[in-house]
């Protein structure tokens, strides 16, 4: 009787395991069967940025502060300190003056550093200050600091790539490349993406593209105000030229309205 009972129990366990695997497989297939257009519409209209189209919920701890938290905090602290130190050096060597914040590059540097600080705090602060704890088995939800990091990343990751592409394609004139220039137009953007994609796994939803659209639109408006207000860029006219250069007062020559 004992042998028969054990055999029956063993068979039931195998059957239950098979059903579990089948359910997980079907769920995975359903998630992978979602077309790009369907996912686009879902992310554009969904009110919950954490919910996937298949009903699963993003693991916010894995996304914003993966375990072990101490190791994540150390890595992010080093990344933040490295870029913050170079930013200070850049402003000293610049030097930063009243024209410093007229440039899209410097806007993007500012918000990139802000993201790296917020991302570091997600790992360094106590979990109760980063994620909601409702004493349930449900997946935790982000608190304010994690939400700030998420929205900043959704804005600054594509903005950083825009700055890199715009500079090297439309602005770079073949001059000698120095480290600070490479940092402004490459290394910093790489550090932001490294933090968001590899140290954490921060998702960007279609609805969050509003961040980068508003960001770029505001700079476009600012560039128009800047040129028609005659603010200038602090560089003045080229004294070696017999004729006045058209782009002397523009933020960027490609944006001379």
C-alpha positions in Angstrom: 0.0 0.0 0.0 2.8 2.4 0.9 4.6 1.7 -2.4 1.4 2.3 -4.3 0.6 5.5 -2.4 4.2 6.8 -3.0 3.9 6.0 -6.7 0.6 7.8 -7.0 2.0 10.8 -5.2 5.1 10.8 -7.4 2.9 10.7 -10.5 0.7 13.6 -9.2 3.8 15.7 -8.6 5.1 15.0 -12.1 1.6 15.9 -13.6 1.5 19.1 -11.6 5.0 20.1 -12.6 4.1 19.4 -16.3 1.0 21.6 -16.0 3.0 24.4 -14.4 5.6 24.3 -17.2 2.9 24.3 -19.8 1.2 27.3 -18.2 4.5 29.2 -18.1 5.2 28.2 -21.6 1.8 29.4 -22.8 2.2 32.7 -20.9 5.6 33.2 -22.5 4.3 32.4 -26.0 1.4 34.8 -25.5 3.8 37.6 -24.4 6.0 36.9 -27.4 3.1 36.7 -29.8 2.2 40.4 -29.2 2.8 42.4 -32.3 4.9 45.5 -32.2 1.9 47.6 -33.1 -0.2 46.0 -30.3 2.6 46.7 -27.8 2.9 50.2 -29.0 -0.8 50.9 -28.5 -0.8 49.2 -25.1 2.1 51.2 -23.8 0.7 54.4 -25.2 -2.7 53.9 -23.5 -1.9 51.9 -20.3 -2.2 53.8 -17.1 0.2 51.5 -15.3 3.8 51.8 -16.5 4.7 48.7 -14.5 2.3 46.3 -16.2 3.4 44.3 -19.2 0.9 43.5 -22.0 0.8 39.8 -20.8 -0.3 41.0 -17.3 3.0 40.5 -15.6 4.4 43.3 -13.4 7.9 44.8 -13.7 10.1 43.8 -10.7 11.0 47.3 -9.6 13.8 46.2 -7.3 15.5 44.4 -10.1 14.9 47.4 -12.4 16.1 50.2 -10.1 18.2 48.6 -7.3 19.1 45.0 -8.0 20.5 42.9 -5.2 23.0 42.9 -3.6 22.1 46.5 -2.9 25.5 47.3 -1.4 27.4 46.2 -4.5 24.9 48.1 -6.7 25.3 51.2 -4.5 29.2 51.0 -4.7 29.1 50.6 -8.5 26.7 53.5 -9.0 28.5 55.6 -6.4 31.7 55.2 -8.4 29.9 56.0 -11.7 28.3 59.1 -10.2 31.5 60.3 -8.6 33.5 59.8 -11.8 31.1 61.9 -13.9 30.4 64.5 -11.2 34.1 65.0 -10.8 34.6 65.4 -14.6 31.7 67.8 -14.7 33.3 70.1 -12.1 36.6 69.9 -13.9 34.8 70.7 -17.2 33.2 73.8 -15.7 36.5 75.0 -14.2 38.4 74.4 -17.5 35.5 75.9 -19.6 35.1 78.0 -17.6 31.4 78.0 -16.9 30.0 81.5 -17.5 26.6 83.2 -18.1 26.4 81.4 -21.5 27.1 77.9 -20.1 23.4 76.8 -20.0 22.5 78.1 -23.5 23.7 74.8 -25.0 21.7 71.6 -25.3 24.9 69.7 -24.4 25.1 71.4 -21.1 21.3 70.9 -20.4 21.9 67.2 -21.1 25.0 67.0 -18.8 23.0 68.6 -16.0 20.1 66.1 -16.2 22.4 63.2 -16.8 24.2 63.9 -13.5 20.8 64.3 -11.8 19.8 60.9 -13.1 23.0 59.3 -11.9 22.5 60.8 -8.4 18.9 59.6 -8.3 19.9 56.2 -9.5 22.6 56.0 -6.8 20.1 56.9 -4.1 17.8 54.1 -5.3 20.4 51.6 -4.3 21.9 53.5 -1.3 18.7 54.5 0.6 16.8 52.0 2.8 14.4 49.9 0.8 11.4 51.4 2.6 12.3 54.8 1.3 12.6 53.6 -2.3 9.8 51.1 -2.7 6.3 50.8 -1.2 5.9 48.0 1.3 2.3 47.1 1.8 3.1 43.8 3.7 1.7 41.8 0.8 3.2 39.3 -1.7 2.5 41.7 -4.5 5.3 43.2 -6.5 6.5 46.4 -4.8 5.9 49.8 -6.4 8.4 52.7 -6.7 8.4 55.6 -4.3 9.3 59.2 -5.3 13.0 58.8 -5.7 12.6 55.7 -8.0 9.9 57.5 -10.0 12.3 60.5 -10.4 15.1 58.2 -11.6 12.7 56.5 -14.0 11.4 59.6 -15.6 14.8 61.2 -15.8 16.2 58.1 -17.5 13.3 58.0 -20.0 14.2 61.6 -20.9 18.0 61.7 -20.7 18.9 58.3 -22.3 17.5 59.3 -25.7 18.5 63.0 -25.2 22.1 61.9 -24.6 22.1 59.9 -27.8 20.7 62.9 -29.6 23.5 65.1 -28.4 26.1 62.6 -29.4 24.6 62.1 -32.9 24.0 65.8 -33.5 27.5 66.8 -32.4 29.5 64.2 -34.4 27.4 64.4 -37.5 26.4 68.1 -37.7 28.8 70.1 -35.5 32.2 68.5 -35.2 34.6 70.3 -37.6 37.6 68.0 -37.4 39.4 69.8 -34.6 41.7 67.9 -32.2 39.6 65.7 -29.9 40.3 66.2 -26.2 39.1 64.1 -23.4 36.5 66.7 -22.0 35.0 67.0 -25.5 34.7 63.2 -25.8 33.2 63.0 -22.3 30.5 65.6 -23.1 29.6 64.0 -26.4 30.0 60.3 -25.7 31.3 59.0 -22.4 28.6 60.5 -20.2 25.7 59.2 -22.4 27.4 55.8 -22.4 27.5 55.8 -18.6 23.8 56.7 -18.3 22.9 53.8 -20.7 25.3 51.5 -18.9 23.5 52.3 -15.6 20.0 52.0 -16.9 20.4 48.8 -19.0 23.2 46.8 -17.4 23.5 47.8 -13.7 19.7 48.0 -13.5 17.1 47.2 -16.1 15.0 50.4 -16.3 12.2 50.0 -18.9 11.2 52.9 -21.1 7.5 52.9 -22.2 6.1 54.6 -25.3 4.1 56.9 -23.1 7.3 58.2 -21.5 8.5 59.4 -24.9 6.6 62.5 -24.0 9.6 63.4 -21.8 12.1 63.6 -24.6 9.6 65.3 -26.9 8.9 68.0 -24.4 12.7 68.3 -23.6 13.7 68.7 -27.3 10.7 71.0 -28.0 11.7 73.3 -25.1 15.2 73.6 -26.4 13.9 74.3 -29.9 11.8 77.1 -28.5 14.7 78.4 -26.5 17.0 78.5 -29.6 14.5 80.7 -31.4 14.1 83.0 -28.4 17.9 83.1 -28.0 18.6 84.2 -31.6 15.9 86.8 -31.9 16.6 88.2 -28.4 20.2 88.8 -29.5 21.6 87.0 -26.4 24.7 85.8 -28.1 27.0 83.0 -27.1 30.0 84.9 -25.6 32.3 84.1 -28.5 31.9 87.4 -30.4 32.9 87.8 -34.0 35.9 86.3 -35.5 38.4 89.1 -35.7 40.5 87.4 -38.4 37.6 87.4 -40.9 36.9 90.4 -43.1 33.2 89.6 -43.2 30.9 89.0 -40.3 30.1 85.3 -39.8 26.5 84.5 -39.9 26.6 82.0 -37.0 28.6 84.1 -34.5 25.7 84.7 -32.2 23.8 81.4 -32.7 23.9 78.6 -30.1 24.8 76.1 -32.9 25.4 77.0 -36.5 22.8 74.4 -37.6 20.2 76.2 -35.6 20.7 79.7 -36.9 17.2 81.0 -37.4 
